[in-house]
Amino acid sequence: MPKQKIRIRLKSYEISLLNESCDKIIDTASRTDSLTMWPIPLPTRRRIYCVLKSPHVNNDSIKHFEIRIHKRIINVYA
């Protein structure tokens, strides 16, 4: 039975960087003979911002911007 448990929680706007970081963490943990659970994906959070195109006229014209926050959890048992 492992005595220590490390839970690493990662967040990123870009999924490619998040996957690279997960791979590096798992490679490092495997070199120390630790048991690792593969990255557990958490729900992606979307934040939508509405911005008016012009400050005074045409209030119906709105631009929408979206930011996605991707999350992963890695459990390392040492």
QUIPE-V783396 format. One line per field, one symbol per residue. ss: DSSP state (H for helix, E for strand, L for the rest). phi: phi as a letter, one per 30 degrees, with the letter a starting at -180 (. if undefined). burial: b if it has 16 or more other C-alpha atoms within 10 Angstrom, else e. A space follows every 50 residues. Layout:
# QUIPE-V783396
ss->???
phi->???
burial->???
This chain:
# QUIPE-V783396
ss->LLLLEEEEEEEELLHHHHHHHHHHHHHHHHHLLLEEEEEEEEEEEEEEEE EELLLLLLLLLEEEEEEEEEEEEEEEEL
phi->.dcbbcccccbadcdddddddddddddddddchcdbcdecdcddcccccc bddbdcchdddbccbbbcccbbbbcccc
burial->eeeeeeeeebebeeeeebeeebeebbeebeeeeeebeebeeeeeeeeeee eeeeeeeeeeeeeeeeeeebbbbbbbbe
